[in-house]
Amino acid sequence: MCFSSLSSLSQGLPRVAIQHFPLRLVSRRMLAPSVGHYVFVRDDGQPLDFIPGQFIQVHFQYADSTPTKRSYSLATIHDHAMGPGEAVEIAVSYVPGGAATALFEGLDDGGTVDASGPFGRFCLMPADANTRYLLIGTGTGVTPYRAMLPQLEAAIAERGIRVVLLFGARTPAELLYGDEFRAFADKHPDNFRFVPCFSRELPAPDSDVAHADVRHGYVQQFLGEFAPDAGTDIAYLCGNPNMVDACFEALKDAGLEIKQIRREKYVSSK
């Protein structure tokens, strides 16, 4: 899954050195029928210094030896059980016939890939003085929001911010990290609202997801329900390009300035 950054601000972000390094696979699990969660460590023994919201690039070759690379947002939570900074976690979408899919599906525990980074500025900014974040994502576009959870928790404690996470998925089986976002919402019921939006299939009435704040449709259909406010909000958009474009226009129509809207578009690539 590759993506291109459209607009993000960098004022106040600490500088993080871009490096080239080997990653060794520690474990993997399926998040959805076509998305895997991969946990790596740097095989050179160094931690990966990054800011939540950034991404890495994985370098490899096509069958004809042509070099190529793919970009993956970091899903790593810094207080991971492996220790601060040790884990390097990403979500990988499997694309039928994709070269990157073949690379990751064929990678055994202990196998290595070549990577570089971190890159990007799709991050929470230290100078933010807003009172609410609108986090909007589809598919693996929700990955950076998982990495941001410790920062959001700190901002809730320090300045009482509120957060709405609108997450678009086709079915309940594709609600990536949904259990973690629900647990965070349960922990912070007055400050964090998790709203899964299912475009194709709603959860069964007796499922855990059914008790969440769910919607049937696309995230852009429900953005207006949360009354975007230029006086209080900063919005993050990450995922499907059509969703990003539609929400960007809706937020501008609601009065948010471009500097209050931070965007990443995800595009599939073989």
Sine and cosine of phi, psi and omega as CSV:
sin_phi,cos_phi,sin_psi,cos_psi,sin_omega,cos_omega
0.00,0.00,0.90,-0.43,0.03,-1.00
-0.97,-0.25,0.40,-0.92,0.07,-1.00
-0.54,-0.84,0.35,-0.94,0.03,-1.00
-0.84,-0.54,0.73,-0.69,0.02,-1.00
-0.98,0.17,0.77,-0.63,-0.01,-1.00
-0.99,-0.11,-0.78,0.63,0.01,-1.00
-0.41,-0.91,0.80,-0.60,0.13,-0.99
-0.45,-0.89,0.42,-0.91,-0.05,-1.00
-0.99,-0.15,0.49,-0.87,-0.03,-1.00
-0.86,-0.51,-0.04,1.00,-0.06,-1.00
-0.87,0.49,0.78,-0.63,0.09,-1.00
1.00,0.02,-0.16,0.99,0.03,-1.00
-0.97,0.23,0.70,-0.71,0.09,-1.00
-0.92,0.39,0.48,-0.88,0.03,-1.00
-0.98,0.20,0.72,-0.69,0.04,-1.00
-0.87,-0.49,0.82,-0.58,-0.07,-1.00
-0.94,0.35,0.74,-0.68,0.06,-1.00
-0.99,0.14,0.75,-0.66,-0.08,-1.00
-0.75,-0.67,0.26,-0.97,0.11,-0.99
-0.89,-0.45,0.73,-0.68,-0.14,-0.99
-0.35,-0.94,0.39,-0.92,0.11,-0.99
-1.00,0.04,0.60,-0.80,0.09,-1.00
-0.91,-0.43,0.73,-0.68,0.03,-1.00
-0.95,-0.32,0.77,-0.63,-0.05,-1.00
-0.95,0.30,0.79,-0.62,0.03,-1.00
-0.98,-0.18,-0.70,0.71,-0.02,-1.00
-0.31,-0.95,0.25,-0.97,0.10,-1.00
-0.45,-0.89,0.42,-0.91,0.06,-1.00
-0.49,-0.87,0.34,-0.94,0.02,-1.00
-1.00,0.03,0.79,-0.61,0.10,-0.99
-1.00,0.03,-0.48,0.88,-0.06,-1.00
-0.39,-0.92,0.18,-0.98,-0.02,-1.00
-0.82,0.58,-0.46,0.89,-0.03,-1.00
-0.78,-0.62,0.39,0.92,0.03,-1.00
-0.70,-0.72,0.80,-0.60,0.05,-1.00
-0.94,-0.33,0.56,-0.83,0.10,-1.00
-0.97,-0.24,0.86,-0.51,-0.09,-1.00
-0.92,-0.40,0.74,-0.67,0.05,-1.00
-0.92,-0.40,0.86,-0.51,0.02,-1.00
-0.88,-0.47,0.23,-0.97,0.30,-0.95
-0.77,-0.64,0.43,-0.90,0.09,-1.00
-0.92,0.38,0.78,-0.62,-0.06,-1.00
-0.98,0.20,-0.09,1.00,0.09,-1.00
-1.00,-0.06,0.08,1.00,0.07,-1.00
0.99,0.14,0.04,1.00,-0.03,-1.00
-0.99,-0.12,0.51,-0.86,0.11,-0.99
-0.97,0.24,0.37,-0.93,0.10,-0.99
-0.99,-0.13,0.95,-0.32,0.03,-1.00
-0.99,0.17,0.90,-0.44,-0.03,-1.00
-0.52,-0.85,0.23,-0.97,0.07,-1.00
-0.94,-0.33,0.77,-0.64,0.02,-1.00
-0.77,0.64,0.74,-0.67,-0.10,-1.00
0.94,-0.33,-0.27,0.96,0.02,-1.00
-1.00,0.10,0.12,-0.99,-0.03,-1.00
-0.70,-0.71,0.27,-0.96,0.12,-0.99
-0.90,-0.44,0.27,-0.96,0.13,-0.99
-0.90,-0.44,0.70,-0.72,0.06,-1.00
-0.97,-0.26,0.80,-0.60,-0.08,-1.00
-0.97,-0.25,0.69,-0.72,0.05,-1.00
-0.36,-0.93,-0.15,-0.99,-0.04,-1.00
-0.80,-0.60,0.56,-0.83,0.18,-0.98
-0.93,0.36,0.14,-0.99,-0.01,-1.00
-0.85,0.52,-0.46,0.89,0.00,-1.00
-1.00,0.00,0.23,0.97,0.05,-1.00
0.97,0.25,0.13,0.99,0.09,-1.00
-0.94,0.34,0.82,-0.57,0.00,-1.00
-0.94,0.35,0.57,-0.82,0.05,-1.00
-0.48,-0.88,0.03,-1.00,0.00,-1.00
-0.40,-0.92,0.36,-0.93,0.07,-1.00
-0.73,-0.68,0.51,-0.86,-0.03,-1.00
-0.96,-0.29,0.66,-0.76,-0.03,-1.00
-0.67,-0.74,0.81,-0.58,0.09,-1.00
-0.90,0.44,0.60,-0.80,0.02,-1.00
-0.98,0.19,0.80,-0.60,0.05,-1.00
-0.99,-0.11,-0.02,1.00,-0.13,-0.99
-0.87,0.50,0.74,-0.68,0.18,-0.98
-0.98,-0.18,0.80,-0.60,-0.17,-0.98
-0.88,0.47,-0.43,0.90,0.01,-1.00
-1.00,-0.09,0.53,0.85,0.04,-1.00
-0.84,0.54,0.51,-0.86,-0.07,-1.00
-0.86,0.51,-0.39,0.92,-0.01,-1.00
-0.96,0.28,-0.20,0.98,0.00,-1.00
0.91,-0.41,0.48,-0.88,-0.05,-1.00
-0.83,0.55,0.81,-0.58,0.13,-0.99
0.99,0.16,-0.09,1.00,-0.09,-1.00
-0.99,0.13,-0.66,0.75,-0.05,-1.00
-0.98,0.19,0.56,-0.83,0.14,-0.99
-0.80,-0.60,0.96,-0.26,-0.15,-0.99
-0.91,-0.42,0.68,-0.73,0.03,-1.00
-0.64,-0.77,0.36,-0.93,0.14,-0.99
-0.95,-0.32,0.78,-0.62,-0.08,-1.00
-0.90,-0.43,0.87,-0.49,0.11,-0.99
-0.99,0.12,0.74,-0.68,0.03,-1.00
-1.00,0.03,0.84,-0.55,0.02,-1.00
-0.95,-0.32,0.85,-0.53,-0.01,-1.00
-0.80,0.60,0.80,-0.60,-0.01,-1.00
0.98,0.21,0.06,1.00,-0.07,-1.00
-0.97,0.23,0.63,-0.78,0.01,-1.00
-0.92,0.40,-0.65,0.76,0.02,-1.00
-0.93,0.38,-0.59,0.81,0.05,-1.00
-0.87,0.49,-0.69,0.72,0.03,-1.00
-0.89,0.46,-0.63,0.78,0.02,-1.00
-0.87,0.49,-0.78,0.63,-0.08,-1.00
-0.96,0.27,-0.62,0.79,0.02,-1.00
-0.91,0.42,-0.50,0.86,-0.01,-1.00
-1.00,0.02,0.06,1.00,-0.06,-1.00
-1.00,0.02,0.86,-0.51,0.05,-1.00
-1.00,0.03,0.37,-0.93,0.11,-0.99
-0.82,0.58,0.74,-0.67,-0.07,-1.00
1.00,-0.06,-0.23,0.97,0.06,-1.00
-0.96,0.30,0.34,-0.94,-0.08,-1.00
-0.83,-0.56,0.44,-0.90,0.15,-0.99
-0.76,-0.65,0.34,-0.94,0.01,-1.00
-0.99,-0.12,0.77,-0.64,-0.09,-1.00
-0.67,-0.74,0.26,-0.97,0.09,-1.00
-0.57,-0.82,0.32,-0.95,0.03,-1.00
0.62,-0.78,-0.22,-0.98,0.02,1.00
-0.99,0.11,0.37,-0.93,0.01,-1.00
-0.81,-0.59,0.32,-0.95,0.20,-0.98
0.98,-0.19,0.35,-0.94,-0.01,-1.00
-0.76,-0.66,0.39,0.92,0.02,-1.00
-0.99,0.14,0.93,0.36,-0.21,-0.98
-0.74,-0.67,0.35,-0.94,0.17,-0.99
-0.95,0.32,0.67,-0.74,-0.10,-0.99
-0.99,-0.17,0.72,-0.70,-0.01,-1.00
-0.85,0.53,-0.49,0.87,-0.06,-1.00
-1.00,0.05,-0.01,1.00,-0.01,-1.00
-0.84,0.54,0.74,-0.67,0.03,-1.00
-0.85,-0.52,0.29,0.96,0.01,-1.00
-0.94,0.34,0.23,-0.97,0.07,-1.00
-0.95,-0.31,-0.16,0.99,0.04,-1.00
-0.55,-0.83,0.63,-0.78,0.18,-0.98
-0.95,-0.30,0.72,-0.70,0.18,-0.98
-0.97,-0.25,0.95,-0.32,0.00,-1.00
-0.97,-0.24,0.87,-0.49,-0.09,-1.00
-0.81,-0.59,0.80,-0.60,-0.05,-1.00
-0.50,-0.87,0.38,-0.92,0.12,-0.99
-0.74,-0.67,0.56,-0.83,0.06,-1.00
0.81,0.59,-0.68,-0.73,0.00,-1.00
-0.94,0.34,-0.07,1.00,0.11,-0.99
-0.91,0.42,-0.15,0.99,0.05,-1.00
-1.00,0.08,-0.19,0.98,-0.08,-1.00
-0.81,0.59,-0.75,0.66,-0.02,-1.00
-0.89,0.45,-0.46,0.89,0.02,-1.00
-0.93,0.37,-0.53,0.85,0.10,-0.99
-0.88,0.47,-0.71,0.70,0.00,-1.00
-0.90,0.44,-0.46,0.89,-0.04,-1.00
-0.99,0.17,-0.17,0.99,-0.13,-0.99
-0.81,0.58,-0.71,0.71,0.04,-1.00
-0.88,0.47,-0.61,0.79,0.04,-1.00
-0.91,0.41,-0.66,0.75,0.02,-1.00
-0.90,0.44,-0.63,0.77,0.02,-1.00
-0.89,0.45,-0.64,0.77,0.03,-1.00
-0.91,0.42,-0.66,0.75,0.00,-1.00
-0.92,0.38,-0.56,0.83,0.09,-1.00
-0.89,0.46,-0.70,0.71,-0.03,-1.00
-0.94,0.34,-0.62,0.78,-0.13,-0.99
-0.99,0.11,-0.63,0.78,-0.06,-1.00
-0.70,-0.72,0.24,0.97,0.16,-0.99
0.91,0.43,0.49,0.87,-0.02,-1.00
-0.90,0.44,0.39,-0.92,0.15,-0.99
-0.94,-0.34,0.49,-0.87,-0.04,-1.00
-0.69,-0.72,0.72,-0.69,0.18,-0.98
-0.89,-0.46,0.83,-0.56,0.09,-1.00
-0.94,-0.34,0.95,-0.32,0.10,-0.99
-0.99,-0.11,0.90,-0.44,-0.12,-0.99
-0.84,-0.54,0.88,-0.48,-0.01,-1.00
-0.99,-0.11,0.78,-0.62,0.08,-1.00
-0.62,-0.78,0.40,-0.92,0.02,-1.00
-0.96,0.29,-0.68,0.73,-0.07,-1.00
-0.66,-0.75,0.26,-0.97,0.06,-1.00
-0.85,0.53,-0.51,0.86,0.00,-1.00
-0.92,0.39,-0.28,0.96,-0.04,-1.00
-0.96,-0.27,0.28,0.96,0.00,-1.00
-0.99,0.11,0.99,0.11,-0.12,-0.99
-0.89,0.45,0.76,-0.66,0.00,-1.00
0.85,0.52,0.36,0.93,-0.06,-1.00
-0.86,0.52,-0.62,0.79,-0.01,-1.00
-0.91,0.42,-0.57,0.82,0.01,-1.00
-0.95,0.32,-0.66,0.75,0.03,-1.00
-0.93,0.38,-0.61,0.79,0.05,-1.00
-0.90,0.43,-0.67,0.74,0.01,-1.00
-0.89,0.45,-0.63,0.78,0.02,-1.00
-0.92,0.40,-0.64,0.77,0.04,-1.00
-0.90,0.43,-0.63,0.77,0.04,-1.00
-0.91,0.42,-0.56,0.83,-0.01,-1.00
-0.96,0.28,-0.50,0.86,-0.05,-1.00
-0.79,-0.62,0.89,0.45,-0.13,-0.99
-0.89,0.45,-0.41,0.91,-0.02,-1.00
-1.00,-0.01,-0.18,0.98,-0.13,-0.99
-0.82,-0.57,-0.32,0.95,-0.07,-1.00
-0.78,-0.63,0.85,-0.52,0.00,-1.00
-0.89,-0.46,0.86,-0.51,-0.02,-1.00
-0.96,-0.27,0.88,-0.47,-0.10,-1.00
-0.84,-0.54,1.00,-0.05,0.10,-1.00
-0.96,0.28,0.69,-0.72,0.02,-1.00
-0.87,-0.50,0.91,-0.42,-0.06,-1.00
-0.97,-0.23,0.85,-0.52,-0.08,-1.00
-0.99,0.11,-0.41,0.91,-0.09,-1.00
-0.89,-0.45,-0.64,0.77,-0.16,-0.99
-0.58,-0.81,0.80,-0.60,0.07,-1.00
-0.99,0.13,0.39,-0.92,0.02,-1.00
-0.93,0.36,0.41,-0.91,0.07,-1.00
-0.89,0.46,0.54,-0.84,-0.07,-1.00
-0.84,0.54,-0.48,0.88,-0.05,-1.00
-0.99,-0.12,0.15,0.99,-0.01,-1.00
-1.00,0.06,0.33,-0.94,0.04,-1.00
-0.88,0.48,-0.62,0.79,-0.04,-1.00
-0.90,0.44,-0.52,0.85,-0.04,-1.00
-0.89,0.46,-0.38,0.92,-0.02,-1.00
-1.00,0.01,-0.07,1.00,0.04,-1.00
-0.99,0.16,0.02,-1.00,-0.04,-1.00
-1.00,0.07,0.97,0.25,-0.18,-0.98
-1.00,-0.09,0.38,-0.92,0.09,-1.00
-0.73,-0.68,0.40,-0.92,0.05,-1.00
-0.93,-0.38,0.96,-0.29,-0.04,-1.00
0.58,-0.81,-0.29,-0.96,-0.04,-1.00
-0.99,-0.10,0.49,-0.87,-0.08,-1.00
-0.84,0.54,-0.60,0.80,-0.05,-1.00
-0.91,0.41,-0.37,0.93,0.04,-1.00
-0.94,0.34,-0.41,0.91,-0.15,-0.99
-0.93,-0.36,-0.03,1.00,-0.02,-1.00
-0.85,0.53,-0.67,0.74,-0.03,-1.00
-0.88,0.48,-0.45,0.89,0.01,-1.00
-0.86,0.50,-0.44,0.90,-0.06,-1.00
-0.99,-0.15,0.19,0.98,0.16,-0.99
0.74,0.68,0.92,0.39,0.06,-1.00
-0.79,0.61,0.69,-0.72,-0.14,-0.99
-0.73,-0.68,0.88,-0.48,-0.01,-1.00
-0.89,0.46,-0.39,0.92,-0.02,-1.00
-0.99,0.16,-0.27,0.96,-0.09,-1.00
-0.79,-0.62,-0.34,0.94,-0.28,-0.96
-0.94,-0.33,0.54,-0.84,0.33,-0.94
-0.83,-0.56,0.73,-0.68,-0.09,-1.00
-0.91,-0.40,0.60,-0.80,0.10,-0.99
-0.86,-0.50,0.74,-0.68,-0.02,-1.00
-0.83,-0.56,0.82,-0.58,-0.06,-1.00
-0.53,-0.85,0.83,-0.56,0.06,-1.00
0.67,-0.74,-0.67,-0.75,-0.07,-1.00
-0.80,0.60,0.78,-0.63,-0.05,-1.00
-0.84,0.54,-0.61,0.79,0.01,-1.00
-0.90,0.43,-0.65,0.76,0.05,-1.00
-0.90,0.44,-0.73,0.69,-0.02,-1.00
-0.85,0.52,-0.72,0.70,-0.01,-1.00
-0.90,0.44,-0.70,0.71,-0.04,-1.00
-0.91,0.42,-0.69,0.72,-0.01,-1.00
-0.94,0.34,-0.58,0.81,0.04,-1.00
-0.86,0.50,-0.72,0.69,0.02,-1.00
-0.91,0.41,-0.65,0.76,0.00,-1.00
-0.90,0.43,-0.63,0.77,0.01,-1.00
-0.93,0.37,-0.65,0.76,0.07,-1.00
-0.89,0.45,-0.67,0.75,0.03,-1.00
-0.89,0.47,-0.48,0.88,0.02,-1.00
-0.98,0.17,-0.08,1.00,0.07,-1.00
0.96,-0.27,-0.03,1.00,0.03,-1.00
-0.95,0.32,0.67,-0.74,0.09,-1.00
-0.98,0.21,0.36,-0.93,-0.03,-1.00
-0.84,0.54,-0.59,0.81,-0.01,-1.00
-0.92,0.39,-0.25,0.97,0.04,-1.00
-1.00,-0.05,0.03,1.00,-0.05,-1.00
-0.83,-0.56,0.91,-0.42,-0.05,-1.00
-0.93,-0.36,0.78,-0.63,-0.23,-0.97
-0.78,-0.63,0.56,-0.83,0.23,-0.97
-0.68,-0.73,0.72,-0.70,0.10,-0.99
-0.96,-0.28,0.73,-0.68,0.07,-1.00
-0.98,-0.22,0.71,-0.70,0.06,-1.00
-0.75,-0.66,0.69,-0.73,0.03,-1.00
-0.97,0.23,0.54,-0.84,0.02,-1.00
-0.56,-0.83,0.66,-0.75,0.08,-1.00
-1.00,0.08,0.00,0.00,0.00,0.00
